[in-house]
Each structure stands twice: as structure tokens, then as C-alpha cells.
Amino acid sequence: MPLRVSIVVGNPRPKSRTLKVAETLVEKLLEKGSYDVEVIDLADHAQEIFAWPSEKMAALNAGVAASDIAVFASPTYKATYTGLLKAFLDRYPANGLAGVTAIPVLTGADLSHSMGPTVNLAPLLVELGASVPGRGFYFVAGQMDHLDEIVTTAAEEYAANLRRLANVAAHVRGGIHSLV
């Protein structure tokens, strides 16, 4: 059974570099053919994101909550993530992302906010019940020419963290099968 993967991008500009970074991270992290991915480019839903209730937004939120892995990506705005991403995440109740492995990703103009995904976005994802397998990933947008190399390094770090967690899970009382 393939992994369910969601990519949620909070860039107000559709088909952004932030989206490309997030998609590349998934491609470098996971074995080709081992997952199904749903991409939610929130720029495509900006007209409805603040509509309460919204069946369409509720369905998108439910799909992400049912994911095995979700990448939440945003450009850096005011030293943190966009309001568009925050509005999407605000739709979840407490523990609404329980069982989801979440990877926070921010892009920015320079390294001045490189801790942003770790100190700003990761705590929100954890508050919503997600597990974050390491520090957040920050990508300097001016380095798009080196995207594959930089993202491969980040993917290798996440992969190593996930393998260590799998090893621990194999030794949890009741075994790994009791966790699934």
C-alpha cells in the first residue's frame, strides 16, 4: 500500500518556487512509486480559505489529516509563515494532525530567518498532533540553481531520522505492528 503524501503550500503566488522546493523534497525523500501525492497550492483556494463552513476546505483538511507524510511549505513573511498557511492550519482542532509525519519548509531571500521553520512552524504542527522528524528545512530562494543538491542533503537528514525512529518503533512494547 503506497504512502499517502500531502504537500501544502502557503505561497499567495500559484505554482511558486516554494511549491517546487516542496515537491523536490518529496521526490528526493521517498522511493519513486512508493507514494501517492496530493498537492494543495493554497493560492488556488484563497477565495474560499476564510469561508466558514466550507465543504471544499474541510475535504482538503481531511485529506491532509489522513496523510502519512505532509510537507507544509511557505515563503518567509515577517520572519514566519504566511497567513494563508496559518488560515489553513487554523481549521484543525487540537490533535487534528495526529498520526501525520510533518515536515516544515520555509523559503526566503537569505539565511537571516533560517531557524524559522524550526522555531515558528514546527511548534504549530506539533501542537496539532503531528510528529516532526527533525529541524525544519529552510531554502534560500536565490539558490534555485542548486535545488537538487541542497534538497538531497535535507532529504538524507530526514531519511536518517525516520530510519532511527523506525528502529525505535520496532522495539516499542507490543512491536511495530501494535503502532499501526
VOPAGU-2260 file (C-alpha; in pm, 1 decimal, decimal comma):
REM VOPAGU-2260
SITE   aa  ch    i         X         Y         Z
SITE  MET   A    0       0,0       0,0       0,0
SITE  PRO   A    1     155,2     332,7    -103,4
SITE  LEU   A    2     219,0     611,7     144,9
SITE  ARG   A    3     -27,5     897,4     139,1
SITE  VAL   A    4     162,7    1222,4      98,7
SITE  SER   A    5      31,5    1577,3     104,8
SITE  ILE   A    6     213,4    1892,5       4,5
SITE  VAL   A    7      50,7    2209,7     136,1
SITE  VAL   A    8     194,9    2535,5       4,6
SITE  GLY   A    9     102,3    2870,4     157,7
SITE  ASN   A   10     255,0    3094,6    -107,0
SITE  PRO   A   11      -2,3    3350,0    -230,5
SITE  ARG   A   12     155,9    3312,1    -576,3
SITE  PRO   A   13      41,1    2992,2    -754,7
SITE  LYS   A   14     298,8    2746,1    -890,2
SITE  SER   A   15     571,1    2916,8    -688,0
SITE  ARG   A   16     934,2    2833,3    -622,0
SITE  THR   A   17     819,3    2729,1    -273,5
SITE  LEU   A   18     598,7    2464,1    -435,5
SITE  LYS   A   19     893,9    2343,7    -645,2
SITE  VAL   A   20    1111,3    2312,3    -332,8
SITE  ALA   A   21     842,5    2111,2    -150,4
SITE  GLU   A   22     781,6    1879,3    -447,4
SITE  THR   A   23    1154,7    1822,6    -489,5
SITE  LEU   A   24    1190,7    1737,2    -120,5
SITE  VAL   A   25     924,1    1466,2    -150,2
SITE  GLU   A   26    1087,9    1330,1    -467,7
SITE  LYS   A   27    1430,0    1314,1    -300,5
SITE  LEU   A   28    1299,2    1167,8      27,6
SITE  LEU   A   29    1070,2     889,0     -92,2
SITE  GLU   A   30    1121,0     596,1    -327,1
SITE  LYS   A   31     961,2     656,1    -665,3
SITE  GLY   A   32     635,9     461,9    -694,8
SITE  SER   A   33     603,2     415,0    -316,5
SITE  TYR   A   34     361,2     701,6    -258,5
SITE  ASP   A   35      58,4     889,4    -383,8
SITE  VAL   A   36      80,9    1265,6    -350,3
SITE  GLU   A   37    -182,6    1536,2    -325,2
SITE  VAL   A   38     -60,3    1890,5    -382,0
SITE  ILE   A   39    -261,3    2170,8    -225,8
SITE  ASP   A   40    -145,7    2505,0    -359,4
SITE  LEU   A   41    -337,5    2735,7    -125,8
SITE  ALA   A   42    -314,7    3021,3    -377,2
SITE  ASP   A   43    -575,4    2825,5    -573,6
SITE  HIS   A   44    -808,7    2832,9    -269,8
SITE  ALA   A   45    -753,9    3189,4    -144,8
SITE  GLN   A   46   -1113,9    3290,6    -220,1
SITE  GLU   A   47   -1252,0    3012,2      -0,7
SITE  ILE   A   48    -997,5    2971,9     277,3
SITE  PHE   A   49   -1178,9    3214,6     508,2
SITE  ALA   A   50   -1527,5    3077,9     430,0
SITE  TRP   A   51   -1677,3    2903,7     732,7
SITE  PRO   A   52   -1804,9    2641,5     688,8
SITE  SER   A   53   -1659,5    2522,3     361,3
SITE  GLU   A   54   -1705,8    2166,9     240,2
SITE  LYS   A   55   -1419,3    2206,6      -6,4
SITE  MET   A   56   -1173,7    2328,6     259,5
SITE  ALA   A   57   -1293,2    2063,0     504,7
SITE  ALA   A   58   -1222,2    1795,5     242,3
SITE  LEU   A   59    -872,5    1933,9     182,4
SITE  ASN   A   60    -803,7    1941,5     557,7
SITE  ALA   A   61    -932,8    1585,3     596,4
SITE  GLY   A   62    -709,9    1463,3     315,1
SITE  VAL   A   63    -402,3    1612,3     478,3
SITE  ALA   A   64    -501,3    1471,7     819,3
SITE  ALA   A   65    -524,1    1124,4     661,4
SITE  SER   A   66    -172,4    1152,8     515,6
SITE  ASP   A   67     124,5     952,7     633,1
SITE  ILE   A   68     357,8    1241,8     549,0
SITE  ALA   A   69     273,6    1606,3     490,5
SITE  VAL   A   70     508,4    1882,1     380,4
SITE  PHE   A   71     392,9    2228,1     486,6
SITE  ALA   A   72     576,7    2494,9     287,9
SITE  SER   A   73     563,1    2871,4     286,3
SITE  PRO   A   74     774,7    3166,1     185,9
SITE  THR   A   75     903,6    3360,4     485,7
SITE  TYR   A   76     673,9    3654,6     564,4
SITE  LYS   A   77     755,8    3882,1     858,0
SITE  ALA   A   78    1003,4    3622,9     992,5
SITE  THR   A   79     742,8    3345,1     987,4
SITE  TYR   A   80     497,9    3170,1     751,3
SITE  THR   A   81     213,0    3325,4     552,0
SITE  GLY   A   82    -134,4    3398,7     679,1
SITE  LEU   A   83    -262,8    3173,9     402,3
SITE  LEU   A   84     -91,0    2871,5     556,6
SITE  LYS   A   85    -193,7    2978,7     907,4
SITE  ALA   A   86    -558,1    3007,1     798,9
SITE  PHE   A   87    -545,0    2653,3     657,2
SITE  LEU   A   88    -388,2    2514,3     975,0
SITE  ASP   A   89    -635,6    2706,5    1194,4
SITE  ARG   A   90    -910,9    2482,1    1058,0
SITE  TYR   A   91    -774,2    2184,1    1252,3
SITE  PRO   A   92    -891,4    2101,4    1603,1
SITE  ALA   A   93    -645,4    2002,5    1875,6
SITE  ASN   A   94    -460,2    1689,8    1759,2
SITE  GLY   A   95    -613,8    1727,6    1414,6
SITE  LEU   A   96    -287,1    1611,6    1257,1
SITE  ALA   A   97    -228,4    1321,1    1496,2
SITE  GLY   A   98     -52,8    1037,2    1316,0
SITE  VAL   A   99      88,9    1263,0    1043,4
SITE  THR   A  100     463,6    1299,0     999,3
SITE  ALA   A  101     502,9    1665,9     912,4
SITE  ILE   A  102     797,2    1843,9     755,1
SITE  PRO   A  103     801,7    2223,9     789,2
SITE  VAL   A  104     962,4    2411,1     499,1
SITE  LEU   A  105    1023,2    2782,9     457,3
SITE  THR   A  106    1185,7    2965,4     169,9
SITE  GLY   A  107    1341,8    3308,1     198,1
SITE  ALA   A  108    1569,4    3566,0      43,0
SITE  ASP   A  109    1866,8    3497,4     270,3
SITE  LEU   A  110    1969,3    3298,6     577,4
SITE  SER   A  111    1855,0    3560,8     829,9
SITE  HIS   A  112    1538,3    3360,3     906,4
SITE  SER   A  113    1681,5    3011,1     861,6
SITE  MET   A  114    1554,8    2894,5    1202,2
SITE  GLY   A  115    1200,1    2997,4    1105,8
SITE  PRO   A  116    1068,4    2655,3    1008,9
SITE  THR   A  117    1204,9    2505,2    1330,9
SITE  VAL   A  118    1107,3    2774,8    1580,9
SITE  ASN   A  119     786,0    2904,2    1419,7
SITE  LEU   A  120     619,1    2639,8    1202,7
SITE  ALA   A  121     728,0    2312,6    1367,0
SITE  PRO   A  122     576,4    2400,1    1708,8
SITE  LEU   A  123     239,6    2469,3    1546,6
SITE  LEU   A  124     248,6    2134,7    1366,0
SITE  VAL   A  125     339,3    1956,9    1690,2
SITE  GLU   A  126      59,7    2143,0    1872,3
SITE  LEU   A  127    -177,8    1998,7    1612,0
SITE  GLY   A  128     -52,8    1647,5    1695,0
SITE  ALA   A  129     188,1    1589,1    1406,9
SITE  SER   A  130     532,1    1434,5    1451,2
SITE  VAL   A  131     819,7    1640,2    1311,8
SITE  PRO   A  132    1127,5    1424,8    1232,4
SITE  GLY   A  133    1398,5    1683,5    1285,7
SITE  ARG   A  134    1455,7    2050,5    1236,6
SITE  GLY   A  135    1263,2    2238,2     971,5
SITE  PHE   A  136    1404,4    2288,7     623,8
SITE  TYR   A  137    1492,7    2640,0     508,0
SITE  PHE   A  138    1576,5    2709,2     144,9
SITE  VAL   A  139    1728,4    3031,8      13,6
SITE  ALA   A  140    1526,0    3112,2    -298,5
SITE  GLY   A  141    1828,6    3255,3    -478,9
SITE  GLN   A  142    1984,3    2907,6    -482,4
SITE  MET   A  143    1734,3    2750,3    -723,7
SITE  ASP   A  144    2028,9    2656,7    -948,2
SITE  HIS   A  145    2142,5    2424,5    -666,6
SITE  LEU   A  146    1795,9    2295,8    -573,2
SITE  ASP   A  147    1866,3    1924,2    -627,9
SITE  GLU   A  148    2191,6    1928,0    -430,9
SITE  ILE   A  149    2054,7    2125,4    -135,4
SITE  VAL   A  150    1728,0    1933,7    -115,9
SITE  THR   A  151    1906,8    1598,7    -143,9
SITE  THR   A  152    2110,5    1685,8     165,4
SITE  ALA   A  153    1795,6    1778,0     358,4
SITE  ALA   A  154    1615,2    1463,3     239,6
SITE  GLU   A  155    1906,6    1247,4     353,7
SITE  GLU   A  156    1887,2    1403,0     700,8
SITE  TYR   A  157    1511,1    1339,4     724,2
SITE  ALA   A  158    1557,2     984,3     594,1
SITE  ALA   A  159    1820,7     911,5     859,6
SITE  ASN   A  160    1592,7    1048,7    1132,4
SITE  LEU   A  161    1298,5     841,5    1007,8
SITE  ARG   A  162    1509,5     524,2     993,0
SITE  ARG   A  163    1617,6     579,6    1355,0
SITE  LEU   A  164    1255,0     626,4    1457,6
SITE  ALA   A  165    1157,1     307,4    1275,1
SITE  ASN   A  166    1428,2     123,5    1466,3
SITE  VAL   A  167    1293,5     256,8    1796,2
SITE  ALA   A  168     936,3     170,5    1693,6
SITE  ALA   A  169    1042,3    -189,8    1630,9
SITE  HIS   A  170    1133,5    -214,0    1999,3
SITE  VAL   A  171     831,3     -43,5    2147,2
SITE  ARG   A  172     629,6    -269,4    2376,1
SITE  GLY   A  173     397,6    -470,5    2157,3
SITE  GLY   A  174     617,7    -427,0    1849,8
SITE  ILE   A  175     578,9    -206,1    1549,7
SITE  HIS   A  176     254,0    -373,5    1441,0
SITE  SER   A  177      78,6    -250,9    1754,2
SITE  LEU   A  178     161,1     107,0    1648,6
SITE  VAL   A  179      -7,8      93,0    1310,3
